[in-house]
Amino acid sequence: MAKKNTKRKLVGLVSSLSGHRTYYTTKNTQNTPEKLEVKKYDPIARKHALYTETKKNLGRNEVKARKS
């Protein structure tokens, strides 16, 4: 089984036009500590828009501590 690289974090990209989180990507937090800004297609607005990085805040990305 392959090792999981803990330096790469899963981040969501939010559109500046519609405010929807359409794209997800991983980024190395040591090499790029600043927020990502990428120009991608927004299917809701049907235009290219600037997407900025946010946390993937859906509960699947972070491991919750066990109650003991």
Distance bins in CASP14 RR format, pairs under 12 A and 6 or more apart:
PFRMAT RR
TARGET T0000
AUTHOR 0000-0000-0000
RMODE 2
METHOD distances of the structure
MODEL  1
4 10 0 0 0 0 0 1 0 0 0 0 0
4 26 0 0 0 0 0 1 0 0 0 0 0
4 63 0 0 0 0 0 1 0 0 0 0 0
5 26 0 0 0 0 1 0 0 0 0 0 0
5 27 0 0 0 0 0 1 0 0 0 0 0
5 28 0 0 0 0 1 0 0 0 0 0 0
5 29 0 0 0 0 0 1 0 0 0 0 0
5 30 0 0 0 0 0 1 0 0 0 0 0
6 26 0 0 0 0 0 1 0 0 0 0 0
6 28 0 0 0 0 0 1 0 0 0 0 0
6 29 0 0 0 0 1 0 0 0 0 0 0
6 30 0 0 0 0 0 1 0 0 0 0 0
6 63 0 0 0 0 0 1 0 0 0 0 0
7 26 0 0 0 0 1 0 0 0 0 0 0
7 27 0 0 0 0 1 0 0 0 0 0 0
7 28 1 0 1 0 0 0 0 0 0 0 0
7 29 1 0 0 1 0 0 0 0 0 0 0
7 30 1 0 1 0 0 0 0 0 0 0 0
7 31 0 0 0 0 1 0 0 0 0 0 0
7 32 0 0 0 0 0 1 0 0 0 0 0
7 33 0 0 0 0 0 1 0 0 0 0 0
8 25 0 0 0 0 1 0 0 0 0 0 0
8 26 1 0 1 0 0 0 0 0 0 0 0
8 27 1 0 0 1 0 0 0 0 0 0 0
8 28 1 0 1 0 0 0 0 0 0 0 0
8 29 1 0 0 1 0 0 0 0 0 0 0
8 30 0 0 0 0 1 0 0 0 0 0 0
8 31 0 0 0 0 1 0 0 0 0 0 0
8 32 0 0 0 0 0 1 0 0 0 0 0
8 61 0 0 0 0 0 1 0 0 0 0 0
9 24 0 0 0 0 0 1 0 0 0 0 0
9 25 0 0 0 0 1 0 0 0 0 0 0
9 26 1 0 0 1 0 0 0 0 0 0 0
9 27 1 0 0 1 0 0 0 0 0 0 0
9 28 0 0 0 0 1 0 0 0 0 0 0
9 29 1 0 1 0 0 0 0 0 0 0 0
9 30 0 0 0 0 0 1 0 0 0 0 0
9 31 0 0 0 0 0 1 0 0 0 0 0
9 32 0 0 0 0 0 1 0 0 0 0 0
9 33 0 0 0 0 0 1 0 0 0 0 0
9 36 0 0 0 0 0 1 0 0 0 0 0
9 53 0 0 0 0 1 0 0 0 0 0 0
9 54 0 0 0 0 0 1 0 0 0 0 0
9 55 0 0 0 0 1 0 0 0 0 0 0
9 56 0 0 0 0 1 0 0 0 0 0 0
9 61 0 0 0 0 1 0 0 0 0 0 0
9 62 0 0 0 0 0 1 0 0 0 0 0
10 21 0 0 0 0 0 1 0 0 0 0 0
10 23 0 0 0 0 0 1 0 0 0 0 0
10 24 1 0 0 1 0 0 0 0 0 0 0
10 25 1 0 0 1 0 0 0 0 0 0 0
10 26 1 0 1 0 0 0 0 0 0 0 0
10 27 0 0 0 0 1 0 0 0 0 0 0
10 28 0 0 0 0 0 1 0 0 0 0 0
10 29 0 0 0 0 0 1 0 0 0 0 0
10 53 0 0 0 0 0 1 0 0 0 0 0
10 54 0 0 0 0 0 1 0 0 0 0 0
10 55 0 0 0 0 1 0 0 0 0 0 0
10 56 1 0 1 0 0 0 0 0 0 0 0
10 57 0 0 0 0 0 1 0 0 0 0 0
10 58 0 0 0 0 1 0 0 0 0 0 0
10 59 0 0 0 0 0 1 0 0 0 0 0
10 60 0 0 0 0 1 0 0 0 0 0 0
10 61 1 0 1 0 0 0 0 0 0 0 0
10 62 0 0 0 0 1 0 0 0 0 0 0
11 21 0 0 0 0 1 0 0 0 0 0 0
11 23 0 0 0 0 1 0 0 0 0 0 0
11 24 1 0 0 1 0 0 0 0 0 0 0
11 25 1 0 0 1 0 0 0 0 0 0 0
11 26 1 0 0 1 0 0 0 0 0 0 0
11 27 1 0 1 0 0 0 0 0 0 0 0
11 28 0 0 0 0 0 1 0 0 0 0 0
11 29 0 0 0 0 1 0 0 0 0 0 0
11 32 0 0 0 0 0 1 0 0 0 0 0
11 35 0 0 0 0 1 0 0 0 0 0 0
11 36 1 0 0 1 0 0 0 0 0 0 0
11 37 0 0 0 0 0 1 0 0 0 0 0
11 38 0 0 0 0 0 1 0 0 0 0 0
11 51 0 0 0 0 0 1 0 0 0 0 0
11 52 0 0 0 0 1 0 0 0 0 0 0
11 53 1 0 1 0 0 0 0 0 0 0 0
11 54 1 0 0 1 0 0 0 0 0 0 0
11 55 1 0 0 1 0 0 0 0 0 0 0
11 56 1 0 0 1 0 0 0 0 0 0 0
11 57 0 0 0 0 0 1 0 0 0 0 0
11 58 0 0 0 0 0 1 0 0 0 0 0
11 61 0 0 0 0 1 0 0 0 0 0 0
12 19 0 0 0 0 0 1 0 0 0 0 0
12 20 0 0 0 0 0 1 0 0 0 0 0
12 21 1 0 1 0 0 0 0 0 0 0 0
12 22 0 0 0 0 1 0 0 0 0 0 0
12 23 1 0 0 1 0 0 0 0 0 0 0
12 24 1 0 1 0 0 0 0 0 0 0 0
12 25 1 0 0 1 0 0 0 0 0 0 0
12 26 0 0 0 0 1 0 0 0 0 0 0
12 27 0 0 0 0 1 0 0 0 0 0 0
12 35 0 0 0 0 0 1 0 0 0 0 0
12 36 0 0 0 0 1 0 0 0 0 0 0
12 38 0 0 0 0 0 1 0 0 0 0 0
12 40 0 0 0 0 0 1 0 0 0 0 0
12 51 0 0 0 0 1 0 0 0 0 0 0
12 52 0 0 0 0 1 0 0 0 0 0 0
12 53 1 0 0 1 0 0 0 0 0 0 0
12 54 1 0 1 0 0 0 0 0 0 0 0
12 55 1 0 0 1 0 0 0 0 0 0 0
12 56 1 0 1 0 0 0 0 0 0 0 0
12 57 0 0 0 0 1 0 0 0 0 0 0
12 58 0 0 0 0 1 0 0 0 0 0 0
12 60 0 0 0 0 0 1 0 0 0 0 0
12 61 0 0 0 0 1 0 0 0 0 0 0
13 19 0 0 0 0 0 1 0 0 0 0 0
13 20 0 0 0 0 1 0 0 0 0 0 0
13 21 1 0 0 1 0 0 0 0 0 0 0
13 22 1 0 0 1 0 0 0 0 0 0 0
13 23 1 0 1 0 0 0 0 0 0 0 0
13 24 1 0 0 1 0 0 0 0 0 0 0
13 25 1 0 0 1 0 0 0 0 0 0 0
13 26 0 0 0 0 0 1 0 0 0 0 0
13 27 0 0 0 0 0 1 0 0 0 0 0
13 35 0 0 0 0 0 1 0 0 0 0 0
13 36 1 0 0 1 0 0 0 0 0 0 0
13 37 0 0 0 0 1 0 0 0 0 0 0
13 38 1 0 0 1 0 0 0 0 0 0 0
13 39 0 0 0 0 0 1 0 0 0 0 0
13 40 1 0 0 1 0 0 0 0 0 0 0
13 41 0 0 0 0 0 1 0 0 0 0 0
13 42 0 0 0 0 0 1 0 0 0 0 0
13 49 0 0 0 0 0 1 0 0 0 0 0
13 50 0 0 0 0 1 0 0 0 0 0 0
13 51 1 1 0 0 0 0 0 0 0 0 0
13 52 1 0 0 1 0 0 0 0 0 0 0
13 53 1 0 0 1 0 0 0 0 0 0 0
13 54 1 0 0 1 0 0 0 0 0 0 0
13 55 0 0 0 0 0 1 0 0 0 0 0
13 56 0 0 0 0 1 0 0 0 0 0 0
14 20 1 0 0 1 0 0 0 0 0 0 0
14 21 1 0 1 0 0 0 0 0 0 0 0
14 22 0 0 0 0 1 0 0 0 0 0 0
14 23 0 0 0 0 1 0 0 0 0 0 0
14 24 0 0 0 0 0 1 0 0 0 0 0
14 35 0 0 0 0 0 1 0 0 0 0 0
14 36 0 0 0 0 0 1 0 0 0 0 0
14 37 0 0 0 0 0 1 0 0 0 0 0
14 38 0 0 0 0 0 1 0 0 0 0 0
14 40 0 0 0 0 0 1 0 0 0 0 0
14 42 0 0 0 0 0 1 0 0 0 0 0
14 44 0 0 0 0 0 1 0 0 0 0 0
14 49 0 0 0 0 1 0 0 0 0 0 0
14 50 0 0 0 0 1 0 0 0 0 0 0
14 51 1 0 0 1 0 0 0 0 0 0 0
14 52 1 0 1 0 0 0 0 0 0 0 0
14 53 1 0 0 1 0 0 0 0 0 0 0
14 54 1 0 1 0 0 0 0 0 0 0 0
14 55 0 0 0 0 0 1 0 0 0 0 0
14 56 0 0 0 0 0 1 0 0 0 0 0
14 57 0 0 0 0 0 1 0 0 0 0 0
15 21 1 0 0 1 0 0 0 0 0 0 0
15 22 1 0 0 1 0 0 0 0 0 0 0
15 23 0 0 0 0 1 0 0 0 0 0 0
15 37 0 0 0 0 0 1 0 0 0 0 0
15 38 0 0 0 0 0 1 0 0 0 0 0
15 39 0 0 0 0 0 1 0 0 0 0 0
15 40 0 0 0 0 1 0 0 0 0 0 0
15 41 0 0 0 0 1 0 0 0 0 0 0
15 42 1 0 1 0 0 0 0 0 0 0 0
15 43 0 0 0 0 1 0 0 0 0 0 0
15 44 1 0 0 1 0 0 0 0 0 0 0
15 45 1 0 0 1 0 0 0 0 0 0 0
15 46 0 0 0 0 0 1 0 0 0 0 0
15 47 0 0 0 0 1 0 0 0 0 0 0
15 48 0 0 0 0 1 0 0 0 0 0 0
15 49 1 0 1 0 0 0 0 0 0 0 0
15 50 1 0 0 1 0 0 0 0 0 0 0
15 51 1 0 1 0 0 0 0 0 0 0 0
15 52 0 0 0 0 1 0 0 0 0 0 0
15 53 0 0 0 0 0 1 0 0 0 0 0
15 54 0 0 0 0 0 1 0 0 0 0 0
16 22 0 0 0 0 0 1 0 0 0 0 0
16 37 0 0 0 0 1 0 0 0 0 0 0
16 38 0 0 0 0 0 1 0 0 0 0 0
16 39 0 0 0 0 1 0 0 0 0 0 0
16 40 0 0 0 0 0 1 0 0 0 0 0
16 42 0 0 0 0 1 0 0 0 0 0 0
16 44 0 0 0 0 0 1 0 0 0 0 0
16 45 0 0 0 0 1 0 0 0 0 0 0
16 47 0 0 0 0 0 1 0 0 0 0 0
16 48 0 0 0 0 0 1 0 0 0 0 0
16 49 1 0 1 0 0 0 0 0 0 0 0
16 50 1 0 1 0 0 0 0 0 0 0 0
16 51 1 0 0 1 0 0 0 0 0 0 0
16 52 1 0 0 1 0 0 0 0 0 0 0
16 53 0 0 0 0 0 1 0 0 0 0 0
16 54 0 0 0 0 0 1 0 0 0 0 0
17 39 0 0 0 0 0 1 0 0 0 0 0
17 40 0 0 0 0 0 1 0 0 0 0 0
17 41 0 0 0 0 0 1 0 0 0 0 0
17 42 1 0 1 0 0 0 0 0 0 0 0
17 43 0 0 0 0 0 1 0 0 0 0 0
17 44 1 0 0 1 0 0 0 0 0 0 0
17 45 1 0 1 0 0 0 0 0 0 0 0
17 46 0 0 0 0 1 0 0 0 0 0 0
17 47 1 0 0 1 0 0 0 0 0 0 0
17 48 0 0 0 0 1 0 0 0 0 0 0
17 49 1 0 1 0 0 0 0 0 0 0 0
17 50 0 0 0 0 1 0 0 0 0 0 0
17 51 0 0 0 0 1 0 0 0 0 0 0
17 52 0 0 0 0 0 1 0 0 0 0 0
18 40 0 0 0 0 0 1 0 0 0 0 0
18 41 0 0 0 0 0 1 0 0 0 0 0
18 42 1 0 1 0 0 0 0 0 0 0 0
18 43 0 0 0 0 1 0 0 0 0 0 0
18 44 1 0 1 0 0 0 0 0 0 0 0
18 45 1 0 1 0 0 0 0 0 0 0 0
18 46 0 0 0 0 1 0 0 0 0 0 0
18 47 0 0 0 0 1 0 0 0 0 0 0
18 49 1 0 0 1 0 0 0 0 0 0 0
18 50 0 0 0 0 0 1 0 0 0 0 0
18 51 0 0 0 0 0 1 0 0 0 0 0
19 42 0 0 0 0 1 0 0 0 0 0 0
19 44 0 0 0 0 1 0 0 0 0 0 0
19 45 0 0 0 0 1 0 0 0 0 0 0
19 49 0 0 0 0 1 0 0 0 0 0 0
19 50 0 0 0 0 0 1 0 0 0 0 0
19 51 0 0 0 0 1 0 0 0 0 0 0
19 52 0 0 0 0 1 0 0 0 0 0 0
19 54 0 0 0 0 1 0 0 0 0 0 0
20 40 0 0 0 0 0 1 0 0 0 0 0
20 42 1 0 0 1 0 0 0 0 0 0 0
20 43 0 0 0 0 1 0 0 0 0 0 0
20 44 1 0 1 0 0 0 0 0 0 0 0
20 45 0 0 0 0 1 0 0 0 0 0 0
20 49 0 0 0 0 1 0 0 0 0 0 0
20 51 0 0 0 0 1 0 0 0 0 0 0
20 54 0 0 0 0 0 1 0 0 0 0 0
21 40 0 0 0 0 0 1 0 0 0 0 0
21 42 0 0 0 0 0 1 0 0 0 0 0
21 44 0 0 0 0 0 1 0 0 0 0 0
21 51 0 0 0 0 1 0 0 0 0 0 0
21 52 0 0 0 0 0 1 0 0 0 0 0
21 53 0 0 0 0 0 1 0 0 0 0 0
21 54 1 0 0 1 0 0 0 0 0 0 0
21 55 0 0 0 0 1 0 0 0 0 0 0
21 56 0 0 0 0 1 0 0 0 0 0 0
21 57 0 0 0 0 1 0 0 0 0 0 0
21 58 0 0 0 0 1 0 0 0 0 0 0
22 38 0 0 0 0 0 1 0 0 0 0 0
22 40 1 0 0 1 0 0 0 0 0 0 0
22 41 0 0 0 0 1 0 0 0 0 0 0
22 42 1 0 0 1 0 0 0 0 0 0 0
22 43 1 0 0 1 0 0 0 0 0 0 0
22 44 1 0 0 1 0 0 0 0 0 0 0
22 45 0 0 0 0 0 1 0 0 0 0 0
22 49 0 0 0 0 1 0 0 0 0 0 0
22 51 1 0 0 1 0 0 0 0 0 0 0
22 54 0 0 0 0 0 1 0 0 0 0 0
23 36 0 0 0 0 0 1 0 0 0 0 0
23 38 0 0 0 0 1 0 0 0 0 0 0
23 39 0 0 0 0 0 1 0 0 0 0 0
23 40 1 0 0 1 0 0 0 0 0 0 0
23 41 0 0 0 0 1 0 0 0 0 0 0
23 42 0 0 0 0 1 0 0 0 0 0 0
23 43 0 0 0 0 0 1 0 0 0 0 0
23 49 0 0 0 0 0 1 0 0 0 0 0
23 51 1 0 0 1 0 0 0 0 0 0 0
23 52 0 0 0 0 0 1 0 0 0 0 0
23 53 0 0 0 0 0 1 0 0 0 0 0
23 54 0 0 0 0 0 1 0 0 0 0 0
23 56 0 0 0 0 0 1 0 0 0 0 0
24 36 0 0 0 0 0 1 0 0 0 0 0
24 38 0 0 0 0 0 1 0 0 0 0 0
24 40 0 0 0 0 0 1 0 0 0 0 0
24 51 0 0 0 0 0 1 0 0 0 0 0
24 53 0 0 0 0 0 1 0 0 0 0 0
24 54 0 0 0 0 0 1 0 0 0 0 0
24 55 0 0 0 0 0 1 0 0 0 0 0
24 56 1 0 0 1 0 0 0 0 0 0 0
24 57 0 0 0 0 0 1 0 0 0 0 0
24 58 0 0 0 0 1 0 0 0 0 0 0
24 60 0 0 0 0 0 1 0 0 0 0 0
24 61 0 0 0 0 1 0 0 0 0 0 0
25 32 0 0 0 0 0 1 0 0 0 0 0
25 36 1 0 0 1 0 0 0 0 0 0 0
25 38 0 0 0 0 1 0 0 0 0 0 0
25 40 0 0 0 0 0 1 0 0 0 0 0
25 51 0 0 0 0 1 0 0 0 0 0 0
25 53 0 0 0 0 1 0 0 0 0 0 0
25 54 0 0 0 0 0 1 0 0 0 0 0
25 56 0 0 0 0 1 0 0 0 0 0 0
26 32 0 0 0 0 0 1 0 0 0 0 0
26 36 0 0 0 0 0 1 0 0 0 0 0
26 53 0 0 0 0 0 1 0 0 0 0 0
26 56 0 0 0 0 1 0 0 0 0 0 0
26 61 0 0 0 0 0 1 0 0 0 0 0
27 33 0 0 0 0 1 0 0 0 0 0 0
27 34 0 0 0 0 0 1 0 0 0 0 0
27 35 0 0 0 0 1 0 0 0 0 0 0
27 36 1 0 0 1 0 0 0 0 0 0 0
27 37 0 0 0 0 0 1 0 0 0 0 0
27 38 0 0 0 0 0 1 0 0 0 0 0
27 53 1 0 0 1 0 0 0 0 0 0 0
27 54 0 0 0 0 0 1 0 0 0 0 0
27 55 0 0 0 0 0 1 0 0 0 0 0
27 56 0 0 0 0 0 1 0 0 0 0 0
28 36 0 0 0 0 0 1 0 0 0 0 0
29 35 0 0 0 0 0 1 0 0 0 0 0
29 36 0 0 0 0 0 1 0 0 0 0 0
29 53 0 0 0 0 0 1 0 0 0 0 0
29 55 0 0 0 0 0 1 0 0 0 0 0
32 38 0 0 0 0 0 1 0 0 0 0 0
32 53 0 0 0 0 1 0 0 0 0 0 0
33 53 0 0 0 0 0 1 0 0 0 0 0
34 52 0 0 0 0 0 1 0 0 0 0 0
34 53 0 0 0 0 1 0 0 0 0 0 0
35 50 0 0 0 0 0 1 0 0 0 0 0
35 51 0 0 0 0 0 1 0 0 0 0 0
35 52 1 0 0 1 0 0 0 0 0 0 0
35 53 1 0 1 0 0 0 0 0 0 0 0
35 54 0 0 0 0 1 0 0 0 0 0 0
35 55 0 0 0 0 0 1 0 0 0 0 0
36 50 0 0 0 0 0 1 0 0 0 0 0
36 51 1 0 0 1 0 0 0 0 0 0 0
36 52 1 0 0 1 0 0 0 0 0 0 0
36 53 1 0 1 0 0 0 0 0 0 0 0
36 54 0 0 0 0 1 0 0 0 0 0 0
37 49 0 0 0 0 0 1 0 0 0 0 0
37 50 1 0 0 1 0 0 0 0 0 0 0
37 51 1 0 0 1 0 0 0 0 0 0 0
37 52 1 0 1 0 0 0 0 0 0 0 0
37 53 1 0 0 1 0 0 0 0 0 0 0
37 54 0 0 0 0 0 1 0 0 0 0 0
38 48 0 0 0 0 0 1 0 0 0 0 0
38 49 0 0 0 0 1 0 0 0 0 0 0
38 50 1 0 0 1 0 0 0 0 0 0 0
38 51 1 0 1 0 0 0 0 0 0 0 0
38 52 0 0 0 0 1 0 0 0 0 0 0
38 53 0 0 0 0 1 0 0 0 0 0 0
39 47 0 0 0 0 0 1 0 0 0 0 0
39 48 1 0 1 0 0 0 0 0 0 0 0
39 49 1 0 0 1 0 0 0 0 0 0 0
39 50 1 0 1 0 0 0 0 0 0 0 0
39 51 1 0 0 1 0 0 0 0 0 0 0
39 52 0 0 0 0 0 1 0 0 0 0 0
40 47 0 0 0 0 0 1 0 0 0 0 0
40 48 1 0 0 1 0 0 0 0 0 0 0
40 49 1 0 0 1 0 0 0 0 0 0 0
40 50 0 0 0 0 1 0 0 0 0 0 0
40 51 1 0 1 0 0 0 0 0 0 0 0
40 52 0 0 0 0 0 1 0 0 0 0 0
41 47 1 0 0 1 0 0 0 0 0 0 0
41 48 1 0 1 0 0 0 0 0 0 0 0
41 49 1 0 0 1 0 0 0 0 0 0 0
41 50 0 0 0 0 0 1 0 0 0 0 0
41 51 0 0 0 0 1 0 0 0 0 0 0
42 48 1 0 0 1 0 0 0 0 0 0 0
42 49 1 0 1 0 0 0 0 0 0 0 0
42 50 0 0 0 0 1 0 0 0 0 0 0
42 51 1 0 0 1 0 0 0 0 0 0 0
43 49 0 0 0 0 0 1 0 0 0 0 0
45 51 0 0 0 0 0 1 0 0 0 0 0
54 61 0 0 0 0 0 1 0 0 0 0 0
55 61 1 0 0 1 0 0 0 0 0 0 0
55 62 0 0 0 0 1 0 0 0 0 0 0
56 62 0 0 0 0 1 0 0 0 0 0 0
END
